[in-house]
Amino acid sequence: MKITNIEPFVVSQELNTPFYFSQWEYSTRQICIVRVTLDNGFYGWGEGYGPAAVIKAGIEFFSQFLIGKPAIENETLWQEMYRRSMDYARSGTLQAAISAIDVALWDLKGKLLKQPVSVLLGGIKNPRIQPYATGLYFTKGSDLAIKLAEEAQLYKAQGFSAIKMKVGLSIEKDIAFVAAVREAIGTDMKLMVDANHAYCSKEALELCHKLEKYNISWFEEPVSPEDYEGYRRLRQKSNIPIAGGECEYLKFGFKRLLENECVDIAQPDICAAGGLTEVKRISSLVQAYCKDLVPHSWGTWIAISAAVHFVGNLDKNPGRLFDDMPTMELDRTENPLRDELTTKSFSLKNGIIEVPNAPGLGVDVNLDYLAKYSEK
């Protein structure tokens, strides 16, 4: 059961409707996925979050140290990759390359042992997950408030009990768009906002105070991920819970975030922060600080399935006899690389995901679509 091949693929697809947020515009989806194959023919799929071509180069760099090694010893392999990159890549895209390979190794381990990844992580503590819908990005054209309200109503009709929308264009526009969405969905649906670090701490605090009346469940990435003090001050002065962490890497990055009292909700991305192996460690750290953890997820069903299995195993915080179901991010934007390239072993029914019991992650890749979407 030794590794014989590690193949990264950069896949891309132009979008029918480009969209944007406070930092960038998306007109094309581009993702790096990886297939790890064993000498017995078994294979596992992984995915990295970030600039796809750079992640692909990182995977190719790490592959030389893993070929011929036993795939089932995933922590040993993780440590090998981490030590090979620690001198110059303690955070950033090479960690996403480690994450992609690590996710594939967990998928392989589950297939070899005929167990779902959630069981191998320690057991299914949360058999049912209530995800929130991520969408409500900005698009060009007039009547954006109306479009956002209609999109929000669509997610409510699909059974979602919570949605997350983008903010960060300006305080005035943010307030107008949030007001339109809140009016459209009513008071019985949770609403979160995400600025993608568009504001300084003074602006973010002003926006927090003006949004409080709209019952915002959390304000995500209000300030720069480098501004730990700004995060801390915002938490002290705002009644809206603060979320962040998709730009943090490894347990060491989250240690800084938690030590500085930056967030109420930590949001590691499994496909960037170190894979399932490291995010499992991060979850223990977050629990030790008595904070919540809701993973960031953006990509194909490989990344989303990794989050499903992780949340299925996640400890309750604080833990009660009668408790809410845990949540996770479920991207609803246009994404043929998710919906055509990859398949999954679970579905969303009445706003609920049941953790699947298929071996591994329970995902696969359509090789015809892989050939169609792969960059040459």
N, C-alpha and C positions, 0 to 999 in steps of 0.2 A: 504493500500500500504506500509506495513512494511516489513522489511528485515527478512526473516526466515532462510536463509542458505547462507553461504559464503564458496565456495568450491575451494581451489587452486589445481592445477594439474601441476606436473612436467612432461613435455613431452621431449623425446629425440630421436635422430635418428643418426646413424653412416653415415658419408658422403662417397660417392663413391670416391671422389677426395679430400683428405685433402688439406687445403691451410693455408697460414700463412701470418703474417704481421710483423712489427718491434718488437713486443713484444711476441706473442704467436702463436702456431699452433692450428688450429681447425681440429679435426678429427671427432667430434660429435657436432651436434646442440643440445642444451638443453635450454629450455625456461619454465618459469612459467606463466601459464594463470590462470584466476580465473572467476568463475561464481557466480554472486550474484542473488539470487532468492527471490521473494516477496510472500506474502501470497495469492496473486491473480494469481500466476503461472507465472507471467512475470519474465524474467531473462535478465541479461546483462553480456557481456563478457569484461574482462580487461586483461592486460598483464603487466608484470614487466620486466625491462631491468637490467640484472646483473646475479649473481650466483643464479640459479633457486631454489636450495634447501633452501638457506638462505631467499630468497624472500617468499617462501612458509611458512617458519616458521614465518616470519613477518606478513603475512596475517592471519595466525592462531592466532597470538598474538592480532592483532587489531580486529578480528571478535567478541571477547567477548564484546567489547564496542559498537558494531553496531547492533547486533541482536535485533529485536523489534523496531528499529528506523525507521522513515519515509524516504524512499530512495530518495524522490524527493528533500529533503533538503540537497543537496550534499555539499554545502559550510559549513553547520553546522557539517556534518559528517567529512569533511576534517579537520576542526578545532579541533574536538575531537581527531582524530588520531594524528594530529601534536602536540597537547599539551601532549598527552600520551607518546610521544617519544622525546620531545624537550630536556630533561635533558641529554640524552645519544646518540641521533641519529639525530643531526641537518643536517647531510649529510650522504650519503651512502645507504646501501641496504635497511634499513627500509623505507627510502623515496621512494625507488622503490616499496615496498609493498603498501605504501599509494597510489602511482601512479596507480598501477594495480587496486586497489579497486575503486579509483576515476574514472578511465576510464570506468569501468563496470557500475558505477552509472550514468555517462553521457549517456551511451548506454541505460540503463534502462529508464532514464528520457525522452529520445527521443521516445522510444517505448510507454511510458505512455501517452505522449502528442502528439504522432503521428507526430513528426517533426524530421528532420535530426539534428544532433548535431550542424552542422555549423549554422543553423538558431537559435538554442537555445543559442549559443555563442554570438549572436547579429546580425546575418545575413550573407548571402553569398555575400561578397564584391568581391571575385575573383572566378567566376564560372568555369574558366579554369586554370589549373595548368600545367606548363611545367617542369616535374621532370628531375633530372639528374640521370644517371645510376651509381650506385656504384658497382664496381667489380674490375677487374685488380689486384687481390691479387697475392701473390707469390705462386708458386707451385714448387715442386721438379722436377729435371730433367734438361736436357740441353735445349738450345735455348729458354730461358725464354723471351727474347726480342721479338722473333718472335711470341710466344704464346700471349704475351700481345698485340702486334700490331693486331693480328688476332681477338682477343676478342674485342678490341676497334672498329675495322671495323664492327663487328657484331652489336654492339650497335648503330653505325651510321646507318646501314642498317635497324634497327628496328625503326628508327625515332627519336632517342634521339638527342638533340642539345647540350648536355653537358655530360661529364663523369668525374668520379673521380677515380684516381688510387693511389695505395699505393707507398710510398717511405719510406726510413729509414733503408735500409740495409747498405749503405755507400754512401758518396757523389758521388763517381765515378760511382757506379752502378746506383744510382738514375738518374744521368744525362744521362747515356746510355739508360735506360728504357724510360725516358720521351721523349728523342729525337726520339726513335723508335715509340712510340705511336703518337707523334705529326706528324711525317712524314706519318703515316698510316691514320690519320683522316683528314689531311689537316688543313688549317687555318680558316675554317668557322665553326668549332666546338669548344665549350668551353672545357677547360681541367683544372681540379683542382687536387691538390696533397694533400696527407694525410700521415703524418709521425707517427701518434699515439705517440707523444711526445718522439721520438727517440733521439733527439739531444739536446745538450746544445745550448745556445743562439749564441755563436761564430760560431758553426758548421751550425746552421740554417741560419745565415746571409750569410755565404759563399755559402750555397746551393741556397738561394734566388737570390743572385747576378748571379750565374751561370745558373739559370733557367729563368731569366727574358726574354731572347730572345725567349723562347718558348711560350710566351703569356699565362701565368698561371693566371687563374681567381681568385684563392685563394690558400693559403698554410694553411692547417688545422692541428691543434695540432702540431706545429713545436717543441715546448719545453714542459717540464713538466707542468701539470696544476697547480702545486704549485709555478711555477716561474713567478709570475706576473711582476716582473721587467724585466725578459727576454723577455716576450711578448711585454712589452711596448717599450723596446729598439729596438726590431725587427721591430715593426710597424714604428718607427721613421726613421729607416735606410734602409728599403726595399720599393721597388715600388710595390711589390706583396701584395694584400690585405691579411690580417691575419684573420683566422677563428678559433673558439674554443668554448668550453663550454659543451661538452657532459659529462665531468666529474664534472660539477658544479651542485649544488642542491639548489632549492628554490630561491626565489627572492633575498635573502641575499647573496648567492653565486654569482649571476649575478651582484649584486650591487658592490661587490669587483672587479669583472672582468671589469666592465664598469668604475668605479671610477679610476682604474689604467690604463685606456686607453689601454687595452690589445688587443682588437679585433675590426675589421671592421664588422665582421659577427658573431653574437651570435648563438650558436647551442644547445639549450636545448633539451634533450630527454624527450618527454612527458611521457614515461613510466618509467622514473627515477627521473626527477627533481621535481616531485610533482603532476603529472597528468595534465589533461586539466585545472582544476581549477587554479592551481598555474602557469602553463605556460602561461595562459591568462594574469595573473598579470605580469609575466616576460616580455611579449610582450609590455605591456604599459611602463615598465621601459626602455626597449631597445629603444622604440620609443622616450622616453624623452631624451635619449642620442644621438638621430639621427643616430642610427646604424641599420644595417639590421639584420633580423632574418630568419634563415633557419634551421628548426628542424632536429636534428639527428634522424634517424629511422632505427631500426635493429630488425627484428623479424618476426612475422606472420602478416597476413592481419589485425589483431586487431590493432597492433601498427601502421601499415602503414595507415589504415583507420582513426585512430585518428589524424594522421598528415595531412591527406587530408582535414578533416573537419576543423582542426585548421588553415591551410593555406588558406582554402576557406574563412575564416573570418578575416584573418590578414589585418591590416591597410597597406595602401601603404606608402612607404618611398622614397622620400618625398611626392609623389602624383603629377601626371601630367595628362593632358588631354590625351596624347598618351603615354602609358607606356608599359614596358615589362610585360609579364605574370610572376607571382611569381613562385618560384621553391621550390622543396623539394627533399629529398633523396629517391631513390627507389633502394633497394638492388636487385641485379640480380644474386647473387651467389646461388649455389645449396642449396635448403632449402625445403625439403618435408613437414616440419611443417608449412610452409607458403602455399605451393601449394596444399597439400592434406588435411591437418587438417582443414584449415579455408577457408571460402568462402567470397566473397565480392560482392558489388552491383555496382562496376564501373570497367572499363577496360581502358587499355592504347591504344589509337588509334592515329597513326601518331605522336607519341611522346607527346600526350596531355592527361591529365586526366580531365574529367568533374566531378565536385563535385556532388555526388549522392544526390537524394532527398528521399531515403528510410528512414523510421524512425530510430532513433538512429544512430549508426555507420554504419548500413547496412552490418553487418558481422554476420556470424554464424560459429559454429564448428560442423564438422562431427563427431557424437558420436562414430561411428564405428572406425574411425581413432583415436579418442581420446583414446579409449580402446587399440588400437594397439600400440600407441606411449607413453602411460602413463607409468611412472616408478612405479613399485610396491613397 
